Each structure stands twice: as C-alpha cells, then as structure tokens.
Amino acid sequence: MGIFSFLKNAGAKLFSKEEEAAPKTTATADKAAADAFARQKAALLKSAVEGLGLNVKGLTVELQDDTVIVSGEVSSQAEREKVILALGNVTGIAAVDDRLTVSAPEPEPEAQFYEVQKGDSLSKIAKQFYGNAMKYPVIFEANKPMLKDPDLIYPGQMLRIPPLA
C-alpha cells in the first residue's frame, strides 16, 4: 500500500483531450460537472483494468485531480502490482494511491518498478537488472497483459521487474 508516482504525460491514451483538460473550478455548478467528469474518467479506468482480465474483488477506482485511488482485493502481490501499473500507465495520471489488499499473501517478494528510458529495450533492461539480456522474457511475462509485444515499450512507461526465481 502506498502512493506510486508516474509520468503524467506518458502512457495509454484512455481519455480524450477534453477529458484530460477537465476544468478544476470551485463554483458549485462547475464543481458538480467536474465531479461527474471525474466519475466518468474513473469508470473508464476501472473498465481498462477489467478489460485486461486483472481480477480484483470489489474493485473501486476514484479520481482526484491526476491521482487514482484504487481499492479492492487481489489474489497475489503480482496481481496488485499489475493493477497499479495498468492504472498509472495512462496519459494524464500522475499517481496511484494503492489501497488494495492481497487475500492470501505469499512469501512473494515485491517486484521493482522501472521507468523506461529513451533507447531502452526489454533485453537492455534485463541486462541491467539480471546481468543477462536473454532474460527479457521474464520481464515481458511479468508485465502481461499490459504488454502485448516485447518490442512495444515507450519512454516513461513503468514496468514490473520481478526478482529471478
């Protein structure tokens, strides 16, 4: 549990330009509209998590400015980390406030998060973390279903880097 930071201007384009630039006002009518807009964006984020097949019992997603608050129950630490990354790797999201619980915590060590840099590839990242570029499939598998192709990563994207077994 905690707050995870992300690069706000990198990630999946889940929101339209109008949604990304939602007004932040304090007038009552405008505040009601902004709140409705935030609920709509939160529903899109929740659908994105569900669309990836990530299993979260009692999933709730709220949006406060550019921070996503996520809660619910997941079956493993790996599933928890994938939910955080799925929500954080969206353009317009700067942080994820993780309030997820793990139903049956295993003695599974937490993965590291790594922000992809310009010129990175999964093999280069594997070489950096594991000392062996050919271990890139470990990183690819750890980031499914968010990654569909090991060659399609982008600067600013956050990835799970699990420890080697």
MODELLER restraints for C-alpha pairs under 7 A, 6 or more apart:
rsr = mdl.restraints
at = mdl.atoms
rsr.add(forms.Gaussian(group=physical.xy_distance, feature=features.Distance(at['CA:1:A'], at['CA:98:A']), mean=5.01, stdev=0.5))
rsr.add(forms.Gaussian(group=physical.xy_distance, feature=features.Distance(at['CA:1:A'], at['CA:99:A']), mean=5.53, stdev=0.5))
rsr.add(forms.Gaussian(group=physical.xy_distance, feature=features.Distance(at['CA:1:A'], at['CA:100:A']), mean=6.71, stdev=0.5))
rsr.add(forms.Gaussian(group=physical.xy_distance, feature=features.Distance(at['CA:2:A'], at['CA:97:A']), mean=5.81, stdev=0.5))
rsr.add(forms.Gaussian(group=physical.xy_distance, feature=features.Distance(at['CA:2:A'], at['CA:98:A']), mean=5.21, stdev=0.5))
rsr.add(forms.Gaussian(group=physical.xy_distance, feature=features.Distance(at['CA:3:A'], at['CA:95:A']), mean=6.55, stdev=0.5))
rsr.add(forms.Gaussian(group=physical.xy_distance, feature=features.Distance(at['CA:3:A'], at['CA:96:A']), mean=5.54, stdev=0.5))
rsr.add(forms.Gaussian(group=physical.xy_distance, feature=features.Distance(at['CA:3:A'], at['CA:97:A']), mean=4.35, stdev=0.5))
rsr.add(forms.Gaussian(group=physical.xy_distance, feature=features.Distance(at['CA:3:A'], at['CA:98:A']), mean=5.93, stdev=0.5))
rsr.add(forms.Gaussian(group=physical.xy_distance, feature=features.Distance(at['CA:4:A'], at['CA:95:A']), mean=5.40, stdev=0.5))
rsr.add(forms.Gaussian(group=physical.xy_distance, feature=features.Distance(at['CA:4:A'], at['CA:96:A']), mean=5.16, stdev=0.5))
rsr.add(forms.Gaussian(group=physical.xy_distance, feature=features.Distance(at['CA:4:A'], at['CA:97:A']), mean=6.48, stdev=0.5))
rsr.add(forms.Gaussian(group=physical.xy_distance, feature=features.Distance(at['CA:5:A'], at['CA:94:A']), mean=5.83, stdev=0.5))
rsr.add(forms.Gaussian(group=physical.xy_distance, feature=features.Distance(at['CA:5:A'], at['CA:95:A']), mean=4.35, stdev=0.5))
rsr.add(forms.Gaussian(group=physical.xy_distance, feature=features.Distance(at['CA:5:A'], at['CA:96:A']), mean=6.59, stdev=0.5))
rsr.add(forms.Gaussian(group=physical.xy_distance, feature=features.Distance(at['CA:6:A'], at['CA:88:A']), mean=5.89, stdev=0.5))
rsr.add(forms.Gaussian(group=physical.xy_distance, feature=features.Distance(at['CA:6:A'], at['CA:93:A']), mean=6.93, stdev=0.5))
rsr.add(forms.Gaussian(group=physical.xy_distance, feature=features.Distance(at['CA:6:A'], at['CA:94:A']), mean=4.82, stdev=0.5))
rsr.add(forms.Gaussian(group=physical.xy_distance, feature=features.Distance(at['CA:6:A'], at['CA:95:A']), mean=5.48, stdev=0.5))
rsr.add(forms.Gaussian(group=physical.xy_distance, feature=features.Distance(at['CA:7:A'], at['CA:94:A']), mean=5.78, stdev=0.5))
rsr.add(forms.Gaussian(group=physical.xy_distance, feature=features.Distance(at['CA:7:A'], at['CA:156:A']), mean=5.77, stdev=0.5))
rsr.add(forms.Gaussian(group=physical.xy_distance, feature=features.Distance(at['CA:8:A'], at['CA:91:A']), mean=5.66, stdev=0.5))
rsr.add(forms.Gaussian(group=physical.xy_distance, feature=features.Distance(at['CA:8:A'], at['CA:92:A']), mean=4.88, stdev=0.5))
rsr.add(forms.Gaussian(group=physical.xy_distance, feature=features.Distance(at['CA:8:A'], at['CA:93:A']), mean=4.98, stdev=0.5))
rsr.add(forms.Gaussian(group=physical.xy_distance, feature=features.Distance(at['CA:8:A'], at['CA:94:A']), mean=4.40, stdev=0.5))
rsr.add(forms.Gaussian(group=physical.xy_distance, feature=features.Distance(at['CA:9:A'], at['CA:91:A']), mean=5.17, stdev=0.5))
rsr.add(forms.Gaussian(group=physical.xy_distance, feature=features.Distance(at['CA:9:A'], at['CA:92:A']), mean=5.92, stdev=0.5))
rsr.add(forms.Gaussian(group=physical.xy_distance, feature=features.Distance(at['CA:10:A'], at['CA:89:A']), mean=6.99, stdev=0.5))
rsr.add(forms.Gaussian(group=physical.xy_distance, feature=features.Distance(at['CA:10:A'], at['CA:90:A']), mean=6.73, stdev=0.5))
rsr.add(forms.Gaussian(group=physical.xy_distance, feature=features.Distance(at['CA:10:A'], at['CA:91:A']), mean=5.05, stdev=0.5))
rsr.add(forms.Gaussian(group=physical.xy_distance, feature=features.Distance(at['CA:10:A'], at['CA:156:A']), mean=5.57, stdev=0.5))
rsr.add(forms.Gaussian(group=physical.xy_distance, feature=features.Distance(at['CA:10:A'], at['CA:157:A']), mean=6.65, stdev=0.5))
rsr.add(forms.Gaussian(group=physical.xy_distance, feature=features.Distance(at['CA:11:A'], at['CA:89:A']), mean=4.64, stdev=0.5))
rsr.add(forms.Gaussian(group=physical.xy_distance, feature=features.Distance(at['CA:11:A'], at['CA:90:A']), mean=4.28, stdev=0.5))
rsr.add(forms.Gaussian(group=physical.xy_distance, feature=features.Distance(at['CA:11:A'], at['CA:91:A']), mean=4.60, stdev=0.5))
rsr.add(forms.Gaussian(group=physical.xy_distance, feature=features.Distance(at['CA:11:A'], at['CA:157:A']), mean=6.26, stdev=0.5))
rsr.add(forms.Gaussian(group=physical.xy_distance, feature=features.Distance(at['CA:12:A'], at['CA:89:A']), mean=6.26, stdev=0.5))
rsr.add(forms.Gaussian(group=physical.xy_distance, feature=features.Distance(at['CA:12:A'], at['CA:90:A']), mean=4.55, stdev=0.5))
rsr.add(forms.Gaussian(group=physical.xy_distance, feature=features.Distance(at['CA:12:A'], at['CA:91:A']), mean=5.67, stdev=0.5))
rsr.add(forms.Gaussian(group=physical.xy_distance, feature=features.Distance(at['CA:13:A'], at['CA:90:A']), mean=6.28, stdev=0.5))
rsr.add(forms.Gaussian(group=physical.xy_distance, feature=features.Distance(at['CA:13:A'], at['CA:91:A']), mean=5.59, stdev=0.5))
rsr.add(forms.Gaussian(group=physical.xy_distance, feature=features.Distance(at['CA:14:A'], at['CA:90:A']), mean=6.51, stdev=0.5))
rsr.add(forms.Gaussian(group=physical.xy_distance, feature=features.Distance(at['CA:20:A'], at['CA:92:A']), mean=6.03, stdev=0.5))
rsr.add(forms.Gaussian(group=physical.xy_distance, feature=features.Distance(at['CA:22:A'], at['CA:34:A']), mean=6.78, stdev=0.5))
rsr.add(forms.Gaussian(group=physical.xy_distance, feature=features.Distance(at['CA:23:A'], at['CA:34:A']), mean=6.32, stdev=0.5))
rsr.add(forms.Gaussian(group=physical.xy_distance, feature=features.Distance(at['CA:24:A'], at['CA:34:A']), mean=6.70, stdev=0.5))
rsr.add(forms.Gaussian(group=physical.xy_distance, feature=features.Distance(at['CA:25:A'], at['CA:31:A']), mean=5.94, stdev=0.5))
rsr.add(forms.Gaussian(group=physical.xy_distance, feature=features.Distance(at['CA:38:A'], at['CA:63:A']), mean=5.78, stdev=0.5))
rsr.add(forms.Gaussian(group=physical.xy_distance, feature=features.Distance(at['CA:39:A'], at['CA:62:A']), mean=6.96, stdev=0.5))
rsr.add(forms.Gaussian(group=physical.xy_distance, feature=features.Distance(at['CA:39:A'], at['CA:63:A']), mean=7.00, stdev=0.5))
rsr.add(forms.Gaussian(group=physical.xy_distance, feature=features.Distance(at['CA:42:A'], at['CA:61:A']), mean=5.63, stdev=0.5))
rsr.add(forms.Gaussian(group=physical.xy_distance, feature=features.Distance(at['CA:42:A'], at['CA:62:A']), mean=5.40, stdev=0.5))
rsr.add(forms.Gaussian(group=physical.xy_distance, feature=features.Distance(at['CA:42:A'], at['CA:63:A']), mean=5.64, stdev=0.5))
rsr.add(forms.Gaussian(group=physical.xy_distance, feature=features.Distance(at['CA:45:A'], at['CA:87:A']), mean=6.52, stdev=0.5))
rsr.add(forms.Gaussian(group=physical.xy_distance, feature=features.Distance(at['CA:46:A'], at['CA:61:A']), mean=5.94, stdev=0.5))
rsr.add(forms.Gaussian(group=physical.xy_distance, feature=features.Distance(at['CA:49:A'], at['CA:83:A']), mean=6.59, stdev=0.5))
rsr.add(forms.Gaussian(group=physical.xy_distance, feature=features.Distance(at['CA:49:A'], at['CA:86:A']), mean=6.42, stdev=0.5))
rsr.add(forms.Gaussian(group=physical.xy_distance, feature=features.Distance(at['CA:52:A'], at['CA:145:A']), mean=6.03, stdev=0.5))
rsr.add(forms.Gaussian(group=physical.xy_distance, feature=features.Distance(at['CA:54:A'], at['CA:79:A']), mean=6.93, stdev=0.5))
rsr.add(forms.Gaussian(group=physical.xy_distance, feature=features.Distance(at['CA:54:A'], at['CA:83:A']), mean=6.88, stdev=0.5))
rsr.add(forms.Gaussian(group=physical.xy_distance, feature=features.Distance(at['CA:55:A'], at['CA:74:A']), mean=6.49, stdev=0.5))
rsr.add(forms.Gaussian(group=physical.xy_distance, feature=features.Distance(at['CA:56:A'], at['CA:72:A']), mean=5.97, stdev=0.5))
rsr.add(forms.Gaussian(group=physical.xy_distance, feature=features.Distance(at['CA:56:A'], at['CA:73:A']), mean=5.44, stdev=0.5))
rsr.add(forms.Gaussian(group=physical.xy_distance, feature=features.Distance(at['CA:56:A'], at['CA:74:A']), mean=4.94, stdev=0.5))
rsr.add(forms.Gaussian(group=physical.xy_distance, feature=features.Distance(at['CA:57:A'], at['CA:72:A']), mean=5.61, stdev=0.5))
rsr.add(forms.Gaussian(group=physical.xy_distance, feature=features.Distance(at['CA:57:A'], at['CA:73:A']), mean=4.97, stdev=0.5))
rsr.add(forms.Gaussian(group=physical.xy_distance, feature=features.Distance(at['CA:57:A'], at['CA:74:A']), mean=6.39, stdev=0.5))
rsr.add(forms.Gaussian(group=physical.xy_distance, feature=features.Distance(at['CA:58:A'], at['CA:72:A']), mean=4.84, stdev=0.5))
rsr.add(forms.Gaussian(group=physical.xy_distance, feature=features.Distance(at['CA:58:A'], at['CA:73:A']), mean=6.53, stdev=0.5))
rsr.add(forms.Gaussian(group=physical.xy_distance, feature=features.Distance(at['CA:59:A'], at['CA:71:A']), mean=5.83, stdev=0.5))
rsr.add(forms.Gaussian(group=physical.xy_distance, feature=features.Distance(at['CA:59:A'], at['CA:72:A']), mean=4.53, stdev=0.5))
rsr.add(forms.Gaussian(group=physical.xy_distance, feature=features.Distance(at['CA:60:A'], at['CA:70:A']), mean=5.74, stdev=0.5))
rsr.add(forms.Gaussian(group=physical.xy_distance, feature=features.Distance(at['CA:60:A'], at['CA:71:A']), mean=5.32, stdev=0.5))
rsr.add(forms.Gaussian(group=physical.xy_distance, feature=features.Distance(at['CA:60:A'], at['CA:72:A']), mean=6.32, stdev=0.5))
rsr.add(forms.Gaussian(group=physical.xy_distance, feature=features.Distance(at['CA:61:A'], at['CA:68:A']), mean=6.71, stdev=0.5))
rsr.add(forms.Gaussian(group=physical.xy_distance, feature=features.Distance(at['CA:61:A'], at['CA:69:A']), mean=5.71, stdev=0.5))
rsr.add(forms.Gaussian(group=physical.xy_distance, feature=features.Distance(at['CA:61:A'], at['CA:70:A']), mean=4.70, stdev=0.5))
rsr.add(forms.Gaussian(group=physical.xy_distance, feature=features.Distance(at['CA:61:A'], at['CA:71:A']), mean=6.75, stdev=0.5))
rsr.add(forms.Gaussian(group=physical.xy_distance, feature=features.Distance(at['CA:62:A'], at['CA:68:A']), mean=5.72, stdev=0.5))
rsr.add(forms.Gaussian(group=physical.xy_distance, feature=features.Distance(at['CA:62:A'], at['CA:69:A']), mean=5.04, stdev=0.5))
rsr.add(forms.Gaussian(group=physical.xy_distance, feature=features.Distance(at['CA:62:A'], at['CA:70:A']), mean=6.55, stdev=0.5))
rsr.add(forms.Gaussian(group=physical.xy_distance, feature=features.Distance(at['CA:63:A'], at['CA:69:A']), mean=6.19, stdev=0.5))
rsr.add(forms.Gaussian(group=physical.xy_distance, feature=features.Distance(at['CA:66:A'], at['CA:92:A']), mean=6.28, stdev=0.5))
rsr.add(forms.Gaussian(group=physical.xy_distance, feature=features.Distance(at['CA:66:A'], at['CA:93:A']), mean=4.89, stdev=0.5))
rsr.add(forms.Gaussian(group=physical.xy_distance, feature=features.Distance(at['CA:66:A'], at['CA:94:A']), mean=5.44, stdev=0.5))
rsr.add(forms.Gaussian(group=physical.xy_distance, feature=features.Distance(at['CA:66:A'], at['CA:95:A']), mean=6.74, stdev=0.5))
rsr.add(forms.Gaussian(group=physical.xy_distance, feature=features.Distance(at['CA:67:A'], at['CA:93:A']), mean=6.02, stdev=0.5))
rsr.add(forms.Gaussian(group=physical.xy_distance, feature=features.Distance(at['CA:67:A'], at['CA:94:A']), mean=5.91, stdev=0.5))
rsr.add(forms.Gaussian(group=physical.xy_distance, feature=features.Distance(at['CA:67:A'], at['CA:95:A']), mean=4.71, stdev=0.5))
rsr.add(forms.Gaussian(group=physical.xy_distance, feature=features.Distance(at['CA:67:A'], at['CA:96:A']), mean=5.61, stdev=0.5))
rsr.add(forms.Gaussian(group=physical.xy_distance, feature=features.Distance(at['CA:67:A'], at['CA:97:A']), mean=6.94, stdev=0.5))
rsr.add(forms.Gaussian(group=physical.xy_distance, feature=features.Distance(at['CA:68:A'], at['CA:95:A']), mean=6.33, stdev=0.5))
rsr.add(forms.Gaussian(group=physical.xy_distance, feature=features.Distance(at['CA:68:A'], at['CA:96:A']), mean=4.75, stdev=0.5))
rsr.add(forms.Gaussian(group=physical.xy_distance, feature=features.Distance(at['CA:68:A'], at['CA:97:A']), mean=5.97, stdev=0.5))
rsr.add(forms.Gaussian(group=physical.xy_distance, feature=features.Distance(at['CA:69:A'], at['CA:96:A']), mean=5.94, stdev=0.5))
rsr.add(forms.Gaussian(group=physical.xy_distance, feature=features.Distance(at['CA:69:A'], at['CA:97:A']), mean=4.65, stdev=0.5))
rsr.add(forms.Gaussian(group=physical.xy_distance, feature=features.Distance(at['CA:69:A'], at['CA:98:A']), mean=6.33, stdev=0.5))
rsr.add(forms.Gaussian(group=physical.xy_distance, feature=features.Distance(at['CA:70:A'], at['CA:97:A']), mean=6.31, stdev=0.5))
rsr.add(forms.Gaussian(group=physical.xy_distance, feature=features.Distance(at['CA:70:A'], at['CA:98:A']), mean=5.53, stdev=0.5))
rsr.add(forms.Gaussian(group=physical.xy_distance, feature=features.Distance(at['CA:70:A'], at['CA:99:A']), mean=5.72, stdev=0.5))
rsr.add(forms.Gaussian(group=physical.xy_distance, feature=features.Distance(at['CA:70:A'], at['CA:100:A']), mean=6.57, stdev=0.5))
rsr.add(forms.Gaussian(group=physical.xy_distance, feature=features.Distance(at['CA:71:A'], at['CA:98:A']), mean=6.71, stdev=0.5))
rsr.add(forms.Gaussian(group=physical.xy_distance, feature=features.Distance(at['CA:71:A'], at['CA:99:A']), mean=4.63, stdev=0.5))
rsr.add(forms.Gaussian(group=physical.xy_distance, feature=features.Distance(at['CA:71:A'], at['CA:100:A']), mean=4.50, stdev=0.5))
rsr.add(forms.Gaussian(group=physical.xy_distance, feature=features.Distance(at['CA:72:A'], at['CA:100:A']), mean=5.03, stdev=0.5))
rsr.add(forms.Gaussian(group=physical.xy_distance, feature=features.Distance(at['CA:72:A'], at['CA:101:A']), mean=6.38, stdev=0.5))
rsr.add(forms.Gaussian(group=physical.xy_distance, feature=features.Distance(at['CA:73:A'], at['CA:100:A']), mean=5.66, stdev=0.5))
rsr.add(forms.Gaussian(group=physical.xy_distance, feature=features.Distance(at['CA:73:A'], at['CA:101:A']), mean=4.84, stdev=0.5))
rsr.add(forms.Gaussian(group=physical.xy_distance, feature=features.Distance(at['CA:73:A'], at['CA:102:A']), mean=5.71, stdev=0.5))
rsr.add(forms.Gaussian(group=physical.xy_distance, feature=features.Distance(at['CA:73:A'], at['CA:103:A']), mean=6.17, stdev=0.5))
rsr.add(forms.Gaussian(group=physical.xy_distance, feature=features.Distance(at['CA:74:A'], at['CA:80:A']), mean=6.11, stdev=0.5))
rsr.add(forms.Gaussian(group=physical.xy_distance, feature=features.Distance(at['CA:74:A'], at['CA:101:A']), mean=6.23, stdev=0.5))
rsr.add(forms.Gaussian(group=physical.xy_distance, feature=features.Distance(at['CA:74:A'], at['CA:102:A']), mean=4.97, stdev=0.5))
rsr.add(forms.Gaussian(group=physical.xy_distance, feature=features.Distance(at['CA:74:A'], at['CA:103:A']), mean=6.00, stdev=0.5))
rsr.add(forms.Gaussian(group=physical.xy_distance, feature=features.Distance(at['CA:75:A'], at['CA:102:A']), mean=5.48, stdev=0.5))
rsr.add(forms.Gaussian(group=physical.xy_distance, feature=features.Distance(at['CA:75:A'], at['CA:103:A']), mean=5.20, stdev=0.5))
rsr.add(forms.Gaussian(group=physical.xy_distance, feature=features.Distance(at['CA:75:A'], at['CA:104:A']), mean=6.07, stdev=0.5))
rsr.add(forms.Gaussian(group=physical.xy_distance, feature=features.Distance(at['CA:76:A'], at['CA:102:A']), mean=5.61, stdev=0.5))
rsr.add(forms.Gaussian(group=physical.xy_distance, feature=features.Distance(at['CA:76:A'], at['CA:104:A']), mean=6.72, stdev=0.5))
rsr.add(forms.Gaussian(group=physical.xy_distance, feature=features.Distance(at['CA:76:A'], at['CA:105:A']), mean=6.27, stdev=0.5))
rsr.add(forms.Gaussian(group=physical.xy_distance, feature=features.Distance(at['CA:77:A'], at['CA:102:A']), mean=6.46, stdev=0.5))
rsr.add(forms.Gaussian(group=physical.xy_distance, feature=features.Distance(at['CA:77:A'], at['CA:108:A']), mean=6.97, stdev=0.5))
rsr.add(forms.Gaussian(group=physical.xy_distance, feature=features.Distance(at['CA:77:A'], at['CA:110:A']), mean=6.82, stdev=0.5))
rsr.add(forms.Gaussian(group=physical.xy_distance, feature=features.Distance(at['CA:80:A'], at['CA:100:A']), mean=6.85, stdev=0.5))
rsr.add(forms.Gaussian(group=physical.xy_distance, feature=features.Distance(at['CA:82:A'], at['CA:143:A']), mean=6.96, stdev=0.5))
rsr.add(forms.Gaussian(group=physical.xy_distance, feature=features.Distance(at['CA:84:A'], at['CA:96:A']), mean=6.54, stdev=0.5))
rsr.add(forms.Gaussian(group=physical.xy_distance, feature=features.Distance(at['CA:84:A'], at['CA:98:A']), mean=7.00, stdev=0.5))
rsr.add(forms.Gaussian(group=physical.xy_distance, feature=features.Distance(at['CA:85:A'], at['CA:158:A']), mean=6.66, stdev=0.5))
rsr.add(forms.Gaussian(group=physical.xy_distance, feature=features.Distance(at['CA:86:A'], at['CA:146:A']), mean=6.58, stdev=0.5))
rsr.add(forms.Gaussian(group=physical.xy_distance, feature=features.Distance(at['CA:88:A'], at['CA:94:A']), mean=6.96, stdev=0.5))
rsr.add(forms.Gaussian(group=physical.xy_distance, feature=features.Distance(at['CA:88:A'], at['CA:95:A']), mean=6.34, stdev=0.5))
rsr.add(forms.Gaussian(group=physical.xy_distance, feature=features.Distance(at['CA:88:A'], at['CA:96:A']), mean=6.01, stdev=0.5))
rsr.add(forms.Gaussian(group=physical.xy_distance, feature=features.Distance(at['CA:89:A'], at['CA:157:A']), mean=6.07, stdev=0.5))
rsr.add(forms.Gaussian(group=physical.xy_distance, feature=features.Distance(at['CA:89:A'], at['CA:158:A']), mean=6.63, stdev=0.5))
rsr.add(forms.Gaussian(group=physical.xy_distance, feature=features.Distance(at['CA:111:A'], at['CA:160:A']), mean=5.90, stdev=0.5))
rsr.add(forms.Gaussian(group=physical.xy_distance, feature=features.Distance(at['CA:111:A'], at['CA:161:A']), mean=5.32, stdev=0.5))
rsr.add(forms.Gaussian(group=physical.xy_distance, feature=features.Distance(at['CA:111:A'], at['CA:162:A']), mean=4.22, stdev=0.5))
rsr.add(forms.Gaussian(group=physical.xy_distance, feature=features.Distance(at['CA:111:A'], at['CA:163:A']), mean=6.27, stdev=0.5))
rsr.add(forms.Gaussian(group=physical.xy_distance, feature=features.Distance(at['CA:112:A'], at['CA:160:A']), mean=5.87, stdev=0.5))
rsr.add(forms.Gaussian(group=physical.xy_distance, feature=features.Distance(at['CA:112:A'], at['CA:161:A']), mean=5.01, stdev=0.5))
rsr.add(forms.Gaussian(group=physical.xy_distance, feature=features.Distance(at['CA:112:A'], at['CA:162:A']), mean=6.30, stdev=0.5))
rsr.add(forms.Gaussian(group=physical.xy_distance, feature=features.Distance(at['CA:113:A'], at['CA:158:A']), mean=6.24, stdev=0.5))
rsr.add(forms.Gaussian(group=physical.xy_distance, feature=features.Distance(at['CA:113:A'], at['CA:159:A']), mean=5.49, stdev=0.5))
rsr.add(forms.Gaussian(group=physical.xy_distance, feature=features.Distance(at['CA:113:A'], at['CA:160:A']), mean=4.89, stdev=0.5))
rsr.add(forms.Gaussian(group=physical.xy_distance, feature=features.Distance(at['CA:113:A'], at['CA:161:A']), mean=5.96, stdev=0.5))
rsr.add(forms.Gaussian(group=physical.xy_distance, feature=features.Distance(at['CA:114:A'], at['CA:158:A']), mean=5.37, stdev=0.5))
rsr.add(forms.Gaussian(group=physical.xy_distance, feature=features.Distance(at['CA:114:A'], at['CA:159:A']), mean=5.22, stdev=0.5))
rsr.add(forms.Gaussian(group=physical.xy_distance, feature=features.Distance(at['CA:114:A'], at['CA:160:A']), mean=6.58, stdev=0.5))
rsr.add(forms.Gaussian(group=physical.xy_distance, feature=features.Distance(at['CA:114:A'], at['CA:161:A']), mean=6.88, stdev=0.5))
rsr.add(forms.Gaussian(group=physical.xy_distance, feature=features.Distance(at['CA:115:A'], at['CA:156:A']), mean=5.53, stdev=0.5))
rsr.add(forms.Gaussian(group=physical.xy_distance, feature=features.Distance(at['CA:115:A'], at['CA:157:A']), mean=5.55, stdev=0.5))
rsr.add(forms.Gaussian(group=physical.xy_distance, feature=features.Distance(at['CA:115:A'], at['CA:158:A']), mean=4.44, stdev=0.5))
rsr.add(forms.Gaussian(group=physical.xy_distance, feature=features.Distance(at['CA:115:A'], at['CA:159:A']), mean=6.46, stdev=0.5))
rsr.add(forms.Gaussian(group=physical.xy_distance, feature=features.Distance(at['CA:116:A'], at['CA:154:A']), mean=6.41, stdev=0.5))
rsr.add(forms.Gaussian(group=physical.xy_distance, feature=features.Distance(at['CA:116:A'], at['CA:155:A']), mean=4.79, stdev=0.5))
rsr.add(forms.Gaussian(group=physical.xy_distance, feature=features.Distance(at['CA:116:A'], at['CA:156:A']), mean=5.29, stdev=0.5))
rsr.add(forms.Gaussian(group=physical.xy_distance, feature=features.Distance(at['CA:116:A'], at['CA:157:A']), mean=5.31, stdev=0.5))
rsr.add(forms.Gaussian(group=physical.xy_distance, feature=features.Distance(at['CA:116:A'], at['CA:158:A']), mean=6.20, stdev=0.5))
rsr.add(forms.Gaussian(group=physical.xy_distance, feature=features.Distance(at['CA:117:A'], at['CA:155:A']), mean=4.70, stdev=0.5))
rsr.add(forms.Gaussian(group=physical.xy_distance, feature=features.Distance(at['CA:117:A'], at['CA:156:A']), mean=6.43, stdev=0.5))
rsr.add(forms.Gaussian(group=physical.xy_distance, feature=features.Distance(at['CA:118:A'], at['CA:155:A']), mean=5.20, stdev=0.5))
rsr.add(forms.Gaussian(group=physical.xy_distance, feature=features.Distance(at['CA:122:A'], at['CA:136:A']), mean=5.24, stdev=0.5))
rsr.add(forms.Gaussian(group=physical.xy_distance, feature=features.Distance(at['CA:122:A'], at['CA:150:A']), mean=6.65, stdev=0.5))
rsr.add(forms.Gaussian(group=physical.xy_distance, feature=features.Distance(at['CA:123:A'], at['CA:133:A']), mean=4.40, stdev=0.5))
rsr.add(forms.Gaussian(group=physical.xy_distance, feature=features.Distance(at['CA:123:A'], at['CA:134:A']), mean=6.29, stdev=0.5))
rsr.add(forms.Gaussian(group=physical.xy_distance, feature=features.Distance(at['CA:123:A'], at['CA:136:A']), mean=4.81, stdev=0.5))
rsr.add(forms.Gaussian(group=physical.xy_distance, feature=features.Distance(at['CA:124:A'], at['CA:133:A']), mean=5.96, stdev=0.5))
rsr.add(forms.Gaussian(group=physical.xy_distance, feature=features.Distance(at['CA:126:A'], at['CA:132:A']), mean=6.03, stdev=0.5))
rsr.add(forms.Gaussian(group=physical.xy_distance, feature=features.Distance(at['CA:126:A'], at['CA:133:A']), mean=4.98, stdev=0.5))
rsr.add(forms.Gaussian(group=physical.xy_distance, feature=features.Distance(at['CA:126:A'], at['CA:135:A']), mean=5.66, stdev=0.5))
rsr.add(forms.Gaussian(group=physical.xy_distance, feature=features.Distance(at['CA:126:A'], at['CA:136:A']), mean=5.11, stdev=0.5))
rsr.add(forms.Gaussian(group=physical.xy_distance, feature=features.Distance(at['CA:127:A'], at['CA:133:A']), mean=4.23, stdev=0.5))
rsr.add(forms.Gaussian(group=physical.xy_distance, feature=features.Distance(at['CA:139:A'], at['CA:160:A']), mean=6.87, stdev=0.5))
rsr.add(forms.Gaussian(group=physical.xy_distance, feature=features.Distance(at['CA:139:A'], at['CA:161:A']), mean=5.81, stdev=0.5))
rsr.add(forms.Gaussian(group=physical.xy_distance, feature=features.Distance(at['CA:140:A'], at['CA:147:A']), mean=6.89, stdev=0.5))
rsr.add(forms.Gaussian(group=physical.xy_distance, feature=features.Distance(at['CA:140:A'], at['CA:150:A']), mean=5.97, stdev=0.5))
rsr.add(forms.Gaussian(group=physical.xy_distance, feature=features.Distance(at['CA:142:A'], at['CA:160:A']), mean=6.29, stdev=0.5))
rsr.add(forms.Gaussian(group=physical.xy_distance, feature=features.Distance(at['CA:142:A'], at['CA:162:A']), mean=6.89, stdev=0.5))
rsr.add(forms.Gaussian(group=physical.xy_distance, feature=features.Distance(at['CA:143:A'], at['CA:159:A']), mean=6.57, stdev=0.5))
rsr.add(forms.Gaussian(group=physical.xy_distance, feature=features.Distance(at['CA:143:A'], at['CA:160:A']), mean=6.10, stdev=0.5))
